[in-house]
Structure formats: structure tokens, C-alpha cells
Amino acid sequence: MGSSFITSSGFSPRPAHQYSPPLYPSKPYPHILSTPVAPPMSPYNGQSQFSSMQQSTVYTPYSQTTQPYGLSTYGIKTEGGLTQTQSTLQSGLSYSPGFTTPQPGQTAYSPYQMPGNQAHIYHIAQWISILFEAGQSPSTPIKELEDRTCRGGGAKTRGRGRKNNPSPPPDSDLERVFVWDLDETIIVFHSLLTGSYAQKYGKDAPMAVTLGLRMEEMIFNLADTHLFFNDLEECDQVHIDDVSSDDNGQDLSTYSFATDGFHAAATSASLCLATGVRGGVDWMRKLAFRYRRVKELYCTYKNNVGGLLGPAKREAWLQLRAEVEALTDSWLTTALKSLSIISSRSNCVNVLVTTTQLIPALAKVLLYSLGSAFPIENIYSATKIGKESCFERVMQRFGRKVVYVVIGDGVEEEQAAAKHNMPFWRISSHSDLLALHQALEFEYL
């Protein structure tokens, strides 16, 4: 691709008679030398006075000191054969210490209106540039061989009653961690309820709101019926294992959650503290039992939520999913393609960080068939601590030698990504999802 760059050495001087100084005095040609509009004039007598035209210095305007051609060290050719170059209008893409937030309404990767395929290629090229500006180059076979031996586990997590999250083993070849937002990034949910999706894409607003309400009811029904949300709503955790240190490992196969007195103790006690600690040792153990049971159910039904719902609710769920996909023009299906590519790579992992409470978030993941992409250990709720703190926990877990790529639609994850110098891929439309899939498919990411 290096051969596609245009440099000053690639131009040989034309004969002097083609560009006569009286017609073109000191006219610069910053990119392409155009053909003169007037017929060439014959040389004057005493041609020696124009001898300087034979020197290469006449082409000095080609030397460019401010911004090189191409994107970093990569040139991506489009169908038209021209190399796309990075525009100075897109400084907001660089997540370096000089990060600037794009203007409202501006897409995250390009202010230009280009044909779809060409725009996607340009998006990919921009991303390569971003990764290099952040000092996080895409892995190569040589890099993998050099770095594989130095991959270490992340730092231990901190906090009372929190079990350390599973970390990659020392010989892990993990190279890249993709940190996803959930709502309006992977799934369309909140914007259905508010009607903003219907307004943006010209859909039937009452139908969109109705579908959103039906999905909301199904989410909370699953959370209440099977995932103890009535018990755990006021004792939300960031991660499923945060209270596992209070679990004594008791067999729960015959344990009665309905009669263990946890709910009565919870309603009579004060609200949960920020750490999730409210009761004594016995109460904390019962809390840990519930989170352990949630984890077991998730792992059992993550690829078969219909088995958890039962035949009647399963049919209603399938019908609702189909209607939502039709209204949203297969938004989820498109996102799942990217998630699937990442999951299939041995050196990449998907992580979910959402502002939804942990239990409803798990219900969403199950109902939208995302369980195969997100092991429960890779799901974090930022409801209590915010996304920036969640990102810190993710970095503590996987270490600082891997490349973190944040994918989302909101300002909070964008600012958190900038704080930690992580590249951020904005999802604001179907075209952003398609461009992401193309970048992953062609292994640019």
C-alpha cells in the first residue's frame, strides 16, 4: 500500500515550453498539474533567461510540511483509484491527550458524504490511523510472537466483599478487548420507548412504543421470575462475582429461596450501601446465594432462553423479537455479526459495560440472544459507579498491554474512553454497524 502515496519524487519536470512564465507566474500546483487553458507559446529569443525552468526547484510547492498524504503509514485505495487522506476537519477522531469531542450531530468518523462502500473503506482507514495515534498498533504475526510471552494477568480488583475477576493466564495470547455499550449500540430498546427511533427513521411511532413496552415487560418478567430482581433490586452489584466471597459453597439444589427469610430481612433493613453491604454475615451469605443461582441460570440458558421461558412465553418472545427486528431493519442481526467475529478469535474478547442494573441487563442479554457473545464474567453494570470506573475495573482485570476498543453511542462511554486513551467507535446508525463489521471482517480491527 505504500506505493499508493503521492510524493514529490514521483513527478518529473515537463519541458519548459509547456508552461510559459508570462502565462503562469508563480502559480502553485499543490496536488495535480492541470493542462494549460491557453495554447503553448513559442519561446522568446534569448531562451537562456528561462533556463531556471529546467531545474527541479520549480516544483517546490509540492513539498508539504504540515500534513503528509495518506493516513499514518497506510494508504487505502478506493474504487476510483485515489488514495483517501485524513482531513484536518477530523481532529476529533484522535483519542490522544488532545482529544476533542465531535460537534453534536456530526458522525464520529467522517463529515464527507461518500458512497456507502467508499465511506466504509474510509472509516476503516481512519480507524487504523486512530489506533496508531493512540500508540496501540494492530497485532501482526511477528508482534504476536514477541508479545505472547509477556502477556500477564490484570491487577487484582479492589473493594470489600469482592472476589477477584478471572484474569487471563500468564501465557494468554489476548491482544484486544472490545468494550461494548448495550442500549442503542447492540440493541434498540430505549429509543423505542421514547419514540426517538421512529422519528429518526420515519417508522410508525405508536407501533415502536408498543414494541418497546412489550419488550420491557418481558425483560422485567424474566428478571423478577427467574433472576431474583425483587430481592436484588436494592442490592445491585457491578459484577456477578462481587459478593461471591460471602458464599460458603453450600449446595443449592434443595435450597428454598422463598422461605430463607432474605426478603423479609431486606424490607425491614435500611437501603443498601454503595458497596452492597447491608446485613450481617448470614444475610450476606443469602445474598451471595442468589447471585450464584443467577450465574448458574445464565450459564445454563444463555443459548436457550426459550427453555427458561417455557413453550407459551417462548412463542411470544420469538414473535416479539421478529417484530422488533423488522421495525429496526435488522439492527441486532447486524451487531451480532461483529460480535460473532470477535468471539471466534482466540486473541479477542467481548466485554459489556451498561448503565442498566446488573439483573435487568442479564435479562436483556438473554432475551436478545447475546449470551454466546458475553460470558457472564464479562458483563458489568455501571449504574452505581459509572462507566469510567467500570473501564478501570476491566483494565485491572485484563492488564494494560492489550488494546481496548470502546464501541458505543453515548457521551459517557466516549469521555471514559478518552480518559483512558482508548479508541472509540461511535454507533449512531446502521451504516456505523456495517462499517464496524467490515473492519472486523477484513481484520483491520
GUDODREN-902786 format. One line per field, with one value per residue (C-alpha): residue number from 1; residue in one letter; z, x, y. Coordinates in steps of 0.05 Angstrom, whole numbers, plus 5000, padded with zeros to 4 digits. Example, Ala and Ser with C-alpha at 12.3 -4.5 7.8 and 13.67 -1.06 7.14 Angstrom:
residues 2
k: (1|2)
r: (A|S)
c3: (5156|5143)
c1: (5246|5273)
c2: (4910|4979)
***
This chain:
residues 445
k: (1|2|3|4|5|6|7|8|9|10|11|12|13|14|15|16|17|18|19|20|21|22|23|24|25|26|27|28|29|30|31|32|33|34|35|36|37|38|39|40|41|42|43|44|45|46|47|48|49|50|51|52|53|54|55|56|57|58|59|60|61|62|63|64|65|66|67|68|69|70|71|72|73|74|75|76|77|78|79|80|81|82|83|84|85|86|87|88|89|90|91|92|93|94|95|96|97|98|99|100|101|102|103|104|105|106|107|108|109|110|111|112|113|114|115|116|117|118|119|120|121|122|123|124|125|126|127|128|129|130|131|132|133|134|135|136|137|138|139|140|141|142|143|144|145|146|147|148|149|150|151|152|153|154|155|156|157|158|159|160|161|162|163|164|165|166|167|168|169|170|171|172|173|174|175|176|177|178|179|180|181|182|183|184|185|186|187|188|189|190|191|192|193|194|195|196|197|198|199|200|201|202|203|204|205|206|207|208|209|210|211|212|213|214|215|216|217|218|219|220|221|222|223|224|225|226|227|228|229|230|231|232|233|234|235|236|237|238|239|240|241|242|243|244|245|246|247|248|249|250|251|252|253|254|255|256|257|258|259|260|261|262|263|264|265|266|267|268|269|270|271|272|273|274|275|276|277|278|279|280|281|282|283|284|285|286|287|288|289|290|291|292|293|294|295|296|297|298|299|300|301|302|303|304|305|306|307|308|309|310|311|312|313|314|315|316|317|318|319|320|321|322|323|324|325|326|327|328|329|330|331|332|333|334|335|336|337|338|339|340|341|342|343|344|345|346|347|348|349|350|351|352|353|354|355|356|357|358|359|360|361|362|363|364|365|366|367|368|369|370|371|372|373|374|375|376|377|378|379|380|381|382|383|384|385|386|387|388|389|390|391|392|393|394|395|396|397|398|399|400|401|402|403|404|405|406|407|408|409|410|411|412|413|414|415|416|417|418|419|420|421|422|423|424|425|426|427|428|429|430|431|432|433|434|435|436|437|438|439|440|441|442|443|444|445)
r: (M|G|S|S|F|I|T|S|S|G|F|S|P|R|P|A|H|Q|Y|S|P|P|L|Y|P|S|K|P|Y|P|H|I|L|S|T|P|V|A|P|P|M|S|P|Y|N|G|Q|S|Q|F|S|S|M|Q|Q|S|T|V|Y|T|P|Y|S|Q|T|T|Q|P|Y|G|L|S|T|Y|G|I|K|T|E|G|G|L|T|Q|T|Q|S|T|L|Q|S|G|L|S|Y|S|P|G|F|T|T|P|Q|P|G|Q|T|A|Y|S|P|Y|Q|M|P|G|N|Q|A|H|I|Y|H|I|A|Q|W|I|S|I|L|F|E|A|G|Q|S|P|S|T|P|I|K|E|L|E|D|R|T|C|R|G|G|G|A|K|T|R|G|R|G|R|K|N|N|P|S|P|P|P|D|S|D|L|E|R|V|F|V|W|D|L|D|E|T|I|I|V|F|H|S|L|L|T|G|S|Y|A|Q|K|Y|G|K|D|A|P|M|A|V|T|L|G|L|R|M|E|E|M|I|F|N|L|A|D|T|H|L|F|F|N|D|L|E|E|C|D|Q|V|H|I|D|D|V|S|S|D|D|N|G|Q|D|L|S|T|Y|S|F|A|T|D|G|F|H|A|A|A|T|S|A|S|L|C|L|A|T|G|V|R|G|G|V|D|W|M|R|K|L|A|F|R|Y|R|R|V|K|E|L|Y|C|T|Y|K|N|N|V|G|G|L|L|G|P|A|K|R|E|A|W|L|Q|L|R|A|E|V|E|A|L|T|D|S|W|L|T|T|A|L|K|S|L|S|I|I|S|S|R|S|N|C|V|N|V|L|V|T|T|T|Q|L|I|P|A|L|A|K|V|L|L|Y|S|L|G|S|A|F|P|I|E|N|I|Y|S|A|T|K|I|G|K|E|S|C|F|E|R|V|M|Q|R|F|G|R|K|V|V|Y|V|V|I|G|D|G|V|E|E|E|Q|A|A|A|K|H|N|M|P|F|W|R|I|S|S|H|S|D|L|L|A|L|H|Q|A|L|E|F|E|Y|L)
c3: (5000|5009|4934|4931|4964|4922|4937|4905|4877|4836|4788|4733|4705|4640|4583|4593|4532|4561|4618|4598|4657|4626|4629|4696|4740|4807|4804|4855|4838|4905|4880|4806|4748|4702|4627|4608|4583|4530|4473|4489|4466|4428|4467|4463|4434|4486|4516|4567|4611|4623|4640|4711|4683|4671|4745|4793|4841|4800|4833|4904|4920|4923|4987|5043|5114|5151|5136|5097|5045|5067|5137|5181|5144|5109|5043|5027|4954|4935|4874|4838|4848|4890|4958|5014|5061|5131|5135|5183|5199|5235|5292|5339|5320|5355|5425|5446|5503|5454|5447|5426|5425|5356|5347|5360|5301|5270|5256|5291|5230|5171|5153|5080|5041|5002|4970|5021|5002|4995|5061|5097|5069|5092|5161|5165|5144|5197|5249|5231|5239|5307|5333|5313|5342|5408|5406|5400|5335|5307|5320|5268|5268|5290|5344|5369|5375|5411|5459|5474|5528|5564|5570|5643|5685|5704|5772|5828|5837|5900|5948|6008|5993|5921|5891|5840|5769|5729|5695|5633|5650|5642|5575|5547|5476|5487|5442|5440|5486|5455|5507|5485|5507|5504|5491|5424|5406|5403|5414|5401|5464|5499|5435|5420|5486|5476|5402|5381|5337|5299|5290|5265|5215|5195|5228|5258|5326|5363|5339|5361|5430|5436|5417|5468|5523|5507|5508|5574|5605|5582|5609|5679|5680|5667|5718|5772|5759|5750|5769|5838|5817|5871|5922|5889|5860|5921|5926|5856|5841|5788|5773|5785|5830|5874|5934|5920|5976|6024|5992|6033|5974|6003|5956|5929|5894|5950|5979|5988|5968|5981|6055|6076|6105|6059|6031|6099|6127|6066|6071|6145|6138|6112|6039|6011|6018|5958|5970|5971|6044|6088|6135|6176|6155|6148|6105|6061|6051|6027|5981|5952|5943|5899|5855|5850|5828|5776|5749|5743|5707|5659|5642|5632|5588|5554|5488|5501|5537|5508|5553|5613|5589|5574|5510|5513|5531|5482|5424|5447|5454|5384|5354|5391|5370|5297|5300|5332|5281|5224|5253|5266|5198|5229|5275|5324|5269|5242|5310|5323|5261|5292|5360|5327|5291|5355|5394|5342|5351|5403|5417|5426|5476|5482|5546|5562|5604|5611|5654|5664|5732|5731|5736|5682|5640|5644|5626|5565|5544|5548|5512|5456|5446|5466|5516|5468|5457|5530|5585|5649|5677|5621|5639|5682|5707|5712|5748|5814|5796|5725|5662|5676|5739|5703|5649|5704|5731|5661|5653|5721|5700|5631|5641|5605|5549|5508|5461|5486|5435|5461|5420|5439|5425|5486|5513|5578|5546|5496|5552|5592|5532|5522|5595|5587|5518|5486|5414|5410|5354|5353|5335|5313|5252|5213|5170|5232|5248|5176|5175|5241|5213|5150|5191|5231|5171|5135|5200|5205|5277)
c1: (5000|5060|5065|4999|5025|5039|5106|5147|5196|5140|5136|5187|5192|5155|5192|5196|5156|5092|5088|5110|5123|5086|5022|5034|5077|5090|5025|5029|5004|4991|4963|4952|4985|4928|4934|4941|4878|4916|4957|5031|5072|5136|5199|5225|5292|5345|5319|5375|5335|5287|5340|5314|5253|5295|5311|5270|5263|5204|5164|5180|5105|5098|5139|5087|5110|5044|5006|5030|4989|4952|4934|4993|5034|4974|4941|4874|4855|4783|4747|4764|4838|4851|4882|4839|4874|4857|4823|4842|4768|4770|4817|4762|4777|4844|4839|4906|4916|4889|4822|4764|4692|4658|4604|4533|4501|4569|4585|4646|4687|4674|4639|4641|4582|4610|4581|4569|4626|4676|4654|4664|4734|4749|4721|4768|4827|4810|4809|4878|4902|4868|4900|4969|4958|4939|5004|4966|4984|4944|4977|5019|5046|5114|5083|5043|5106|5144|5089|5057|5108|5098|5022|5006|4942|4909|4917|4873|4807|4794|4738|4707|4669|4692|4722|4776|4750|4780|4843|4878|4932|5005|5011|4948|4953|4898|4910|4846|4787|4724|4683|4611|4553|4485|4425|4424|4490|4477|4402|4349|4308|4305|4294|4234|4202|4215|4195|4261|4279|4213|4223|4294|4280|4208|4177|4107|4115|4057|4079|4151|4129|4084|4140|4186|4135|4124|4198|4205|4151|4185|4252|4226|4183|4244|4284|4231|4211|4278|4334|4311|4303|4251|4304|4364|4338|4362|4426|4452|4524|4573|4594|4564|4622|4625|4594|4618|4669|4609|4587|4605|4593|4531|4493|4433|4397|4347|4354|4289|4299|4226|4230|4300|4277|4321|4265|4234|4302|4314|4249|4258|4330|4357|4374|4436|4500|4542|4583|4521|4532|4471|4462|4504|4542|4480|4444|4505|4511|4439|4453|4513|4469|4422|4477|4507|4440|4433|4501|4481|4417|4452|4505|4453|4405|4450|4440|4369|4328|4266|4277|4276|4214|4171|4133|4079|4125|4177|4129|4111|4185|4202|4145|4165|4237|4217|4173|4228|4279|4231|4219|4293|4316|4356|4397|4410|4427|4479|4510|4512|4555|4610|4603|4608|4673|4704|4681|4712|4781|4826|4862|4800|4744|4677|4661|4594|4590|4519|4484|4426|4425|4460|4400|4357|4420|4428|4355|4366|4427|4388|4326|4366|4407|4473|4495|4543|4580|4584|4603|4571|4640|4647|4585|4590|4536|4556|4492|4527|4598|4595|4629|4697|4704|4678|4731|4784|4759|4763|4834|4853|4827|4858|4920|4947|4985|4923|4887|4819|4768|4704|4640|4580|4531|4535|4576|4592|4629|4662|4690|4711|4747|4783|4803|4836|4863|4820|4797|4722|4677|4612|4548|4494|4464|4461|4519|4564|4548|4561|4627|4647|4630|4671|4731|4728|4715|4776|4817|4831|4807)
c2: (5000|5045|5052|5089|5152|5213|5245|5300|5249|5218|5278|5291|5362|5376|5412|5486|5505|5475|5525|5594|5642|5701|5660|5625|5669|5634|5594|5536|5467|5435|5369|5357|5393|5413|5424|5498|5530|5572|5543|5540|5599|5593|5611|5682|5698|5692|5628|5628|5675|5618|5567|5562|5527|5465|5459|5417|5476|5500|5444|5464|5476|5400|5395|5390|5405|5407|5344|5283|5248|5186|5161|5149|5096|5066|5084|5053|5058|5067|5042|5107|5093|5155|5150|5177|5225|5247|5314|5367|5373|5307|5322|5299|5228|5227|5200|5226|5276|5328|5294|5337|5317|5318|5371|5349|5315|5301|5229|5202|5185|5230|5295|5276|5247|5189|5126|5071|5024|5081|5111|5045|5039|5110|5093|5033|5075|5127|5072|5048|5119|5125|5061|5085|5155|5122|5082|5016|4984|4926|4859|4824|4753|4779|4822|4763|4720|4775|4794|4727|4711|4776|4775|4778|4776|4841|4872|4848|4883|4923|4931|4896|4832|4830|4768|4780|4773|4717|4743|4717|4666|4688|4652|4684|4709|4761|4821|4861|4875|4903|4941|4948|4991|4955|5001|5036|5003|4929|4932|4984|4990|5057|5095|5052|5072|5146|5145|5176|5116|5121|5196|5189|5134|5150|5089|5080|5115|5082|5013|5027|5049|4988|4941|4975|4968|4894|4881|4919|4877|4813|4836|4852|4790|4747|4786|4780|4708|4675|4724|4748|4820|4833|4813|4844|4909|4949|4909|4918|4897|4919|4847|4779|4757|4819|4784|4714|4718|4713|4648|4586|4539|4507|4460|4499|4442|4435|4505|4544|4617|4632|4613|4632|4699|4741|4784|4799|4820|4863|4901|4915|4938|5003|5013|4981|5019|5036|4973|4929|4911|4918|4859|4813|4751|4708|4759|4769|4694|4692|4750|4712|4650|4689|4717|4647|4620|4676|4658|4584|4601|4648|4597|4542|4582|4633|4597|4572|4625|4593|4534|4581|4618|4557|4540|4594|4652|4626|4635|4705|4721|4697|4736|4799|4792|4784|4847|4888|4865|4883|4953|4966|4940|4882|4926|4869|4820|4868|4878|4803|4794|4836|4803|4735|4753|4777|4716|4670|4699|4667|4733|4778|4783|4819|4857|4891|4954|4981|5032|4983|4949|4882|4836|4870|4874|4799|4790|4835|4795|4730|4756|4787|4723|4755|4701|4667|4734|4754|4705|4728|4745|4796|4836|4899|4947|5020|5041|5054|5072|5100|5076|5107|5066|5004|5014|5017|4950|4920|4945|4918|4851|4844|4886|4947|4911|4895|4942|4966|4987|5021|5015|5057|5112|5156|5213|5177|5119|5167|5210|5149|5121|5187|5189|5121|5136|5081|5086|5098|5074|5112|5075|5124|5089|5025|5048|5052|4979|4958|4995|4961|4893|4907|4930|4866|4821|4849|4845|4919|4912)
***
